[in-house]
Amino acid sequence: MARQVSARGSGRVDTSTGADSATTVTGRPARGQKIISLAGLAAPSLPEASRGQWSSRRDAGVRFALGVADTSSLAVALVLIAAISPTTHLKWYAVGAIPILWLAAKIIGLYDRDELLLRKTTLDEVPTVFQLATLCTMLCWLAHGEVYSGPFKARDALFLWLLLTLLLALGRTLARAVALRLSGTERCLFVGDERMAAAVSDKLAQGRGVRATLIGRVQMVEAEPWSSSTFSIQRLSEIRSLAKDMNLHRVIIAPTNDDTAEMHDLIRTFDAIGVRVTVVPRVLEVAGTAVEFDDLHGLTVMGMRRFKVSGSAGALKRAFDLVMALTMLLALSPILLAVAIAIILDSRGPIFFRQTRVGRNGAEFEMLKFRTMVPDAERMKADLLGRNEAKEGFFKIMDDPRVTKVGRFLRHTSLDELPQLLNVLRGEMSLVGPRPLIPHEDQRVTGWHRRRLELTPGMTGHWQLQGSTRIPLREMAAMDFLYAANWSLWTDIKVLLRTVLHILAGRGH
């Protein structure tokens, strides 16, 4: 069935049903009428009073949840400090720290960023949360006489600092998870070409901090009914009525180089009627966040970072790899021994699986894994090519008959990857980096994408979080570029933490 929405001069919105499967939105702006195709558009049945107010309620709900989480975190931290010290007692004046916490969080933007974002995650704001915890700890140290009775020692301040950072991060994670679950799905209109719309739709469908869906798509040249080049109360009333009838919460705009003026009009119009706006700049498809914004006397320009990890950054990354790899090997040694014994008891063959991979600067090395298949797995591969589920030359079968019973468990938990820590110690791999390809896969990487070989391959990376065999090779190479251009130690830590969550969610393989 089709649904047609007409925006007329009176500002009223009428709906009618047709017989075809396409959905159209018809507007009558001052410069003439245009038809806009919106595939799959469906407006929910909501009372008129509730339409257009969903975004404000959702934003207020998230801010309230974050405020409760921050308050609870501070209260628990202050109480625990008093509990571990027999000579220190919490004063009732300590409640004054709560509005100070709210004010500081508001000033540094911790309550306002969620309404701007499609993907709401606490991990990205941990450095800012750390700053908030540092500020609160300093204030408690300076005014400890108003917060505690009795001595407030340096170790108490250190413990408060670390505890408050941890509690704030955990509390905000829980608050966002609850708010996201209780809130409805954010309805988004996409303005741009079909290719980019499909890419955005695919990313939204992955979830993980996102609860949004595309309700339709329009080309930039067809977006006239949604745009107003001049400020007119009557015109904005017409557009607002059209947005309310569709229960539209956000518009995602992906302009081309020729759409600058139209994009400006769209952004101003949607902002004026209270609809959130997200822009997908095409330059950032290749630059990511690897840019520095520069104000050239009123003209905003972007400086692009180089595809290179500097010498000092490389040394820091290598030191981090060595410390973490050694720590993990020592901590997990009982598990590694148990896995080795299980493999021996389960099936004949070696404990480790060795495979040639292409490393930094094209040098080949033997990557280690715990063996998860029967010994003659390679011979059986030719008979299973028809069941291959991976793309672009990769080979993967969800229920591979070559996998042993123990191997299936190891793959599900990603424990089969742990021997690569030895590759990290030898300098052949890093904890985080580009995916190490086998030689015949590497030969398919051409042109500028071969610069990925300037980086040390990693045990994990952005490619694994997306599903290493589910994304095209070209997109994987683009991820490698963005990783190098945006590298920081915090980037590696975030990828490692997200990998742990990825594995715990059962998405490791």
MORA-V772866 format. One record per residue. N is the residue number from 0. SS is DSSP state (2 for helix, 1 for strand, 0 for the rest). BURIAL is # if it has 16 or more other C-alpha atoms within 10 Angstrom, else .. Layout:
N SS BURIAL
N SS BURIAL
//
This chain:
0 0 .
1 1 #
2 1 #
3 1 #
4 1 #
5 1 #
6 1 #
7 0 #
8 0 .
9 0 .
10 0 #
11 0 .
12 1 #
13 1 .
14 1 .
15 1 .
16 1 .
17 1 .
18 0 .
19 0 .
20 0 .
21 0 .
22 0 #
23 1 #
24 1 #
25 1 #
26 1 #
27 1 #
28 1 #
29 0 .
30 0 .
31 1 .
32 1 .
33 1 #
34 1 #
35 1 #
36 1 #
37 0 #
38 0 #
39 0 #
40 0 #
41 0 .
42 0 .
43 0 .
44 0 .
45 0 .
46 0 .
47 2 .
48 2 .
49 2 .
50 0 #
51 0 #
52 0 .
53 2 #
54 2 #
55 2 .
56 2 .
57 2 #
58 2 #
59 2 .
60 2 #
61 2 #
62 2 #
63 2 .
64 2 #
65 2 #
66 2 #
67 2 .
68 2 #
69 2 #
70 2 #
71 2 #
72 2 #
73 2 #
74 2 #
75 2 .
76 2 #
77 2 #
78 2 .
79 2 .
80 2 #
81 2 #
82 2 .
83 2 .
84 0 .
85 0 .
86 0 .
87 0 #
88 1 #
89 1 #
90 0 .
91 2 .
92 2 .
93 2 #
94 2 .
95 2 .
96 2 #
97 2 #
98 2 .
99 2 .
100 2 #
101 2 #
102 2 .
103 2 #
104 2 #
105 2 .
106 2 .
107 0 .
108 0 .
109 0 #
110 0 #
111 0 #
112 0 .
113 2 #
114 2 #
115 2 .
116 0 .
117 0 #
118 0 #
119 0 #
120 0 #
121 0 #
122 2 #
123 2 .
124 2 #
125 2 #
126 2 .
127 2 .
128 2 #
129 2 #
130 2 #
131 2 #
132 2 #
133 2 #
134 2 #
135 2 #
136 2 #
137 2 .
138 2 .
139 2 #
140 2 #
141 2 .
142 0 .
143 2 #
144 2 #
145 2 #
146 2 #
147 1 #
148 1 .
149 0 .
150 0 .
151 0 #
152 0 .
153 2 .
154 2 .
155 2 #
156 2 #
157 2 .
158 2 .
159 2 #
160 2 #
161 2 .
162 2 #
163 2 #
164 2 #
165 2 #
166 2 #
167 2 #
168 2 #
169 2 #
170 2 #
171 2 #
172 2 #
173 2 #
174 2 #
175 2 #
176 2 #
177 2 .
178 2 #
179 2 #
180 2 .
181 2 .
182 0 #
183 0 .
184 0 .
185 1 #
186 1 #
187 1 #
188 1 #
189 1 #
190 1 #
191 0 #
192 0 #
193 2 .
194 2 .
195 2 #
196 2 #
197 2 .
198 2 .
199 2 #
200 2 #
201 2 .
202 2 #
203 2 #
204 2 .
205 0 .
206 0 .
207 0 .
208 0 #
209 0 #
210 0 #
211 1 #
212 1 #
213 1 #
214 1 #
215 1 #
216 1 #
217 1 #
218 0 #
219 2 #
220 2 .
221 2 #
222 2 #
223 2 #
224 2 #
225 2 #
226 0 #
227 0 #
228 0 .
229 0 .
230 0 .
231 0 .
232 2 .
233 2 .
234 2 #
235 2 #
236 2 #
237 2 #
238 2 #
239 2 #
240 2 #
241 2 #
242 2 #
243 2 #
244 2 #
245 2 #
246 0 #
247 0 #
248 0 #
249 1 #
250 1 #
251 1 #
252 1 #
253 0 #
254 0 #
255 0 .
256 0 .
257 0 .
258 0 .
259 2 .
260 2 .
261 2 #
262 2 #
263 2 .
264 2 #
265 2 #
266 2 #
267 2 #
268 2 #
269 2 #
270 2 .
271 2 .
272 0 #
273 0 #
274 0 #
275 1 #
276 1 #
277 1 #
278 1 .
279 0 .
280 0 .
281 0 .
282 0 .
283 2 .
284 2 .
285 2 .
286 2 #
287 0 #
288 0 .
289 0 #
290 1 #
291 1 .
292 1 .
293 1 .
294 1 .
295 1 .
296 0 .
297 0 .
298 1 .
299 1 .
300 1 .
301 1 .
302 1 .
303 1 .
304 0 .
305 0 .
306 0 #
307 0 #
308 0 #
309 0 .
310 2 .
311 2 .
312 2 .
313 2 #
314 2 .
315 2 .
316 2 #
317 2 #
318 2 .
319 2 #
320 2 #
321 2 #
322 2 .
323 2 #
324 2 #
325 2 .
326 2 .
327 2 .
328 2 #
329 2 .
330 2 .
331 2 .
332 2 .
333 2 .
334 2 .
335 2 #
336 2 .
337 2 .
338 2 #
339 2 .
340 2 .
341 2 .
342 2 #
343 2 .
344 2 .
345 2 .
346 0 #
347 0 .
348 0 .
349 0 .
350 0 #
351 1 #
352 1 #
353 1 .
354 1 .
355 1 .
356 1 #
357 1 #
358 0 #
359 2 #
360 2 .
361 2 .
362 0 .
363 1 #
364 1 #
365 1 .
366 1 #
367 1 #
368 1 #
369 1 #
370 0 #
371 0 #
372 1 #
373 0 #
374 0 #
375 0 .
376 2 .
377 2 .
378 2 .
379 2 .
380 2 .
381 2 .
382 2 .
383 2 .
384 2 .
385 2 .
386 2 .
387 0 .
388 0 .
389 0 #
390 0 .
391 0 .
392 0 .
393 0 #
394 0 .
395 0 #
396 0 .
397 0 .
398 0 .
399 0 .
400 0 .
401 0 #
402 1 #
403 0 #
404 2 .
405 2 #
406 2 #
407 2 #
408 2 .
409 2 #
410 2 #
411 2 #
412 2 #
413 0 #
414 2 #
415 2 #
416 2 #
417 0 #
418 0 #
419 2 #
420 2 #
421 2 #
422 2 #
423 2 #
424 2 #
425 0 .
426 0 .
427 0 #
428 0 #
429 1 #
430 1 #
431 1 #
432 0 #
433 0 #
434 1 #
435 0 #
436 1 #
437 0 #
438 2 .
439 2 .
440 2 .
441 2 #
442 0 .
443 0 .
444 0 #
445 0 .
446 2 .
447 2 .
448 2 #
449 2 #
450 2 #
451 2 #
452 2 #
453 2 #
454 0 #
455 0 #
456 0 #
457 1 #
458 1 #
459 1 #
460 0 #
461 2 #
462 2 #
463 2 #
464 2 #
465 2 .
466 0 .
467 0 #
468 0 #
469 0 #
470 0 .
471 0 .
472 2 #
473 2 .
474 2 .
475 2 #
476 2 #
477 2 #
478 2 #
479 2 #
480 2 #
481 2 #
482 2 #
483 2 #
484 2 #
485 0 #
486 0 #
487 0 #
488 2 .
489 2 .
490 2 .
491 2 #
492 2 .
493 2 .
494 2 #
495 2 #
496 2 .
497 2 #
498 2 #
499 2 .
500 2 .
501 2 #
502 2 #
503 2 .
504 0 .
505 0 .
506 0 #
507 0 #
508 0 #
//
